[in-house]
């Protein structure tokens, strides 16, 4: 069987750490920021961790 290609869209949206965690950026950080509290802006600035079944499907899409 041929090798599977990794999903290009997933490559652009997530990253895998050395320990195997999958991190993603948060939505709502591009524009319309004046409607958000500063607290929520800071919270969205950090990456979120993906857990559970979604983690398994993302690893499969990336070929990891």
N, C-alpha and C positions, 0 to 999 in steps of 0.2 A: 504494500500500500504506500502511496506517496505521503510525504510529510504534510501536515496540516498547516495552513497559513494562520498566523496570529491575527486577531481581529484589530484592524487599524484604529477604529473609533475607541475601543477600550484602551489601547496603548496610549492614546492621547489624554484620556480622562483619569486614569488611575496609575499609581506607582506601588511597587512592592519593596518593602524594607528588607534589610539583611536577615531579620528574624522571621520574615514570612508574612508580616502584616500587610494588608492592602489598604492604602490611603486614597481618599478622594477629596477634591475641593468642594466647598459648599456653594449652593445656588444663592443668587441674590446679592452678588458682590460687585457687579459691573456698573450699574447706574441706579438712579432713584434712591440714592443713599440718604438724602435729607429726611426721608420718611422713616428711617430706622433709628433706633436708639444707638448711642455709642457703644453700649454694652453688647448689643447684638452684632454690631459691626466687628468688634474685637473677636467675638465668638466665631463668627463666620470666616475670619482671617486664618484660623488654624484649620488643618486638615482633619477630616473625620475618618474613623476606621470603619471598614466594612466587615460585617460578621455574618455568621450563619450560612444558609444555603446559597446566598448571593456570592459569597466568597468562593465557594466551590465552582460555580458556573463561570466566574470571572477568571479564575486560574485556568479553567479549561479553554476559555476563549483566547487567553494569552499563550497557551501551550506550555504552561509551567508545571 
